[in-house]
Amino acid sequence: MLRLRPYKSCDAEKISEWIKDEDVFVKWGGDHFGEFPITAGIIDDKYRQSNGDYKELDNFYPWIAIDDENRVVGHFIIRYIHDDNRILRFGWVIVDSTIRGKGYGAEMLRLGLKYAFELMDAKVVTIGVFENNDIAHECYKKIGFKDKEITEKEPFNIIEMELKREDYIA
């Protein structure tokens, strides 16, 4: 059983370790962060507000998943992309690289969807699968996301997926 909590500065080191060897982050990191590997300091600087708080940054909500033994096992971000239409975007879905394949990612997303639809009153949640990652794609389908479009452009092939409120099963 997992639970979610807002990101804290102490999580940055773990996140940077998980993504260090991921091909998708090697390509994507330099673009969005200006360098690769993405360090804990870069992550923390990106997430922190000027007042030092991490919970909310311009409709940007970084979350950490915690298991029953209080271990940090994953991370993802919820972000409003269209406030008026209540469309939320899930991004940076990462599970601890030493424990992948145990269903933590799916559980994190189920909790995230519960939060998005039931507490943030989302109408639509979207997510993108980079490089046509078959494992992630199948995981998202099992949770209820449906293919919206496939974009083939460099440096990524992206499968855009969405889940509408009326299709969400609590």
GIGI-V242513 format. One record per pair of residues at least 24 apart in sequence whose C-alpha atoms are under 10 Angstrom apart, sorted by the first residue. I is the first residue (numbers start at 1). J is the second residue. D is the distance in Angstrom with one decimal. If there is no record, write none. Layout:
BEGIN
i: <I:I>
j: <J:J>
d: <D:D>
END
This chain:
BEGIN
i: <1:1:1:1:1:1:1:1:2:2:2:2:2:2:2:2:2:2:2:2:2:2:2:3:3:3:3:3:3:3:3:3:3:3:3:4:4:4:4:4:4:4:4:4:4:4:4:4:4:5:5:5:5:5:5:5:5:6:6:6:6:6:6:6:6:6:6:6:7:7:7:7:7:7:7:7:7:7:7:7:7:7:7:8:8:8:8:8:8:8:8:8:9:9:9:9:9:9:9:9:9:9:10:10:11:11:11:11:11:11:11:11:12:12:12:12:12:12:12:12:13:13:13:13:13:13:14:14:14:14:14:14:14:15:15:15:15:15:15:15:15:15:15:15:15:16:16:16:16:16:17:17:18:18:18:18:18:18:18:18:19:19:19:19:19:20:21:22:23:24:24:24:24:24:25:25:27:27:28:28:28:59:59:60:60:61:62:62:62:63:63:63:64:64:64:65:65:65:65:65:65:65:65:65:65:66:66:67:72:73:73:73:73:73:73:73:74:74:74:74:74:75:75:75:76:76:76:76:77:78:78:78:78:78:78:78:79:79:79:80:80:80:80:81:81:82:83:85:85:85:86:86:86:86:86:86:86:86:87:87:87:87:87:87:87:87:87:87:87:88:88:88:88:88:88:88:88:88:88:88:88:88:89:89:89:89:89:89:89:89:90:90:90:90:90:90:91:91:91:91:92:92:93:93:93:93:101:103:105:105:105:106:106:106:106:106:107:109:109:109:110:110:110:110:110:111:113:113:113:113:113:113:114:114:114:116:117:117:117:117:117:117:118:118:121:122:122:123:123:123:123:123:124:124:124:124:124:124:124:125:125:125:125:125:125:126:126:126:126:126:127:127:127:127:127:127:128:128:128:128:128:128:129:129:129:129:129:129:130:130:130:130:130:130:131:131:131:131:131:132:132:132:132:132:133:133:133:137:143:143:144:144>
j: <65:66:67:68:69:104:107:108:64:65:66:67:68:69:70:71:72:73:74:104:107:108:111:63:64:65:66:67:68:70:72:107:108:111:112:62:63:64:65:66:67:72:74:75:76:108:111:112:115:55:62:63:64:65:66:72:75:54:55:56:61:62:63:64:65:75:76:77:44:47:48:53:54:55:56:61:62:63:64:65:75:76:77:44:47:48:53:54:55:62:63:64:40:41:43:44:45:47:48:52:53:54:40:44:40:43:44:63:64:72:74:75:39:40:41:42:43:44:45:47:38:39:40:41:43:44:39:40:72:73:74:75:96:39:40:43:64:72:73:74:75:94:95:96:97:40:41:42:43:44:96:97:73:74:75:94:95:96:97:98:92:94:95:96:97:97:97:97:131:130:131:133:155:156:92:130:155:156:130:155:156:83:88:88:89:90:90:91:92:93:108:112:94:95:108:94:95:96:104:105:107:108:109:111:112:104:108:104:96:97:98:99:100:104:105:108:99:100:104:105:108:105:108:109:105:108:109:112:112:112:113:115:116:125:126:127:116:125:126:116:120:122:125:125:126:124:122:122:123:124:116:117:120:121:122:123:124:125:116:121:122:123:124:125:126:162:163:164:165:113:116:117:120:121:122:123:124:125:126:127:162:163:116:122:124:125:126:127:128:162:116:125:126:127:128:162:126:127:128:129:127:128:127:128:129:136:135:139:136:139:140:136:139:140:142:143:143:139:140:143:140:143:144:169:170:170:143:163:165:168:169:170:168:169:170:165:164:165:166:168:169:170:165:170:165:164:165:163:164:165:166:168:162:163:164:165:166:167:168:161:162:163:164:165:168:160:161:162:163:164:158:159:160:161:162:163:157:158:159:160:161:162:156:157:158:159:160:161:155:156:157:158:159:160:155:156:157:158:159:156:157:158:159:160:157:158:159:161:168:169:168:169>
d: <9.9:8.6:6.1:6.1:9.7:8.9:8.0:9.7:9.9:6.3:5.5:4.7:6.5:9.6:9.1:9.7:9.6:8.8:9.7:7.8:7.0:7.2:8.2:9.9:8.3:5.7:5.4:6.7:8.3:9.3:9.9:9.1:7.9:7.5:9.8:10.0:6.3:5.6:4.6:6.2:9.0:9.6:9.3:9.0:9.8:7.7:7.5:8.2:9.6:9.2:8.8:5.7:5.4:6.6:7.6:9.9:9.7:7.3:5.7:8.8:7.4:6.1:4.6:6.0:8.8:9.6:10.0:9.7:9.4:8.4:9.6:9.6:6.4:6.8:9.7:8.2:5.5:5.1:5.5:9.2:8.2:9.3:9.4:8.5:9.1:9.1:8.7:6.6:8.3:9.0:8.8:8.4:8.7:9.1:8.9:6.0:9.3:8.7:8.3:9.6:9.5:8.0:9.0:8.8:8.3:9.3:8.6:10.0:7.9:7.9:9.8:9.0:8.0:4.6:7.2:8.5:6.0:5.9:9.6:9.5:10.0:7.4:4.6:8.0:8.6:8.9:9.9:7.8:8.3:9.1:9.2:9.7:8.1:8.7:7.3:8.2:9.6:9.6:9.6:8.0:7.4:8.0:8.9:8.0:9.8:5.4:9.0:9.0:7.5:10.0:8.6:8.4:10.0:9.1:9.9:7.4:7.4:5.7:5.5:8.4:9.9:7.8:9.3:8.9:8.1:9.9:9.4:9.5:9.5:7.2:7.4:9.9:9.3:8.3:9.7:10.0:7.2:8.6:9.8:8.2:8.7:8.8:9.5:9.9:9.6:9.6:9.8:9.2:9.1:9.7:9.4:8.8:9.6:9.8:8.8:9.8:8.8:10.0:8.6:9.2:9.1:6.5:9.9:9.3:9.9:9.8:9.3:8.9:8.0:8.9:9.2:7.9:9.3:7.5:9.0:9.4:9.7:9.8:7.5:7.3:7.5:8.9:8.1:10.0:9.4:8.1:8.4:8.6:9.0:7.8:9.6:9.6:8.0:9.1:9.8:9.9:9.8:9.5:9.9:9.9:9.8:9.0:9.2:9.6:9.4:9.8:9.3:8.2:7.0:8.3:9.5:9.6:8.4:7.2:4.9:5.4:6.8:8.6:9.5:9.4:5.9:5.9:4.8:5.8:7.5:9.7:10.0:9.2:10.0:9.8:7.4:9.4:9.1:9.7:6.5:8.0:6.3:4.7:6.3:8.9:9.6:10.0:9.6:9.9:8.4:5.6:4.8:5.9:8.7:8.9:9.6:7.0:6.2:5.2:8.0:9.8:8.7:6.4:7.4:9.4:9.4:9.4:9.3:9.9:9.9:9.6:9.5:8.9:8.9:8.1:9.3:9.3:6.5:7.5:8.4:6.9:9.0:9.6:8.4:7.8:9.9:7.0:9.5:9.8:8.6:9.6:9.4:9.1:9.6:8.2:9.5:8.4:8.9:9.1:6.6:9.5:9.2:6.6:9.9:8.0:9.9:8.8:9.5:8.6:8.8:8.5:6.9:8.6:6.0:5.0:8.1:9.8:6.8:5.7:4.4:5.8:8.9:9.5:9.4:8.5:5.6:5.3:6.5:8.0:9.8:7.2:5.6:4.2:6.4:8.7:9.8:8.5:6.1:5.3:6.2:8.7:9.7:6.2:5.6:4.5:6.0:8.6:9.4:8.2:5.5:5.0:6.5:7.7:9.5:6.0:5.8:4.7:6.7:8.8:8.6:5.4:4.7:6.0:8.1:8.4:6.0:6.2:6.4:9.9:9.3:9.0:8.9:8.8:9.1:9.3:7.1:8.3>
END
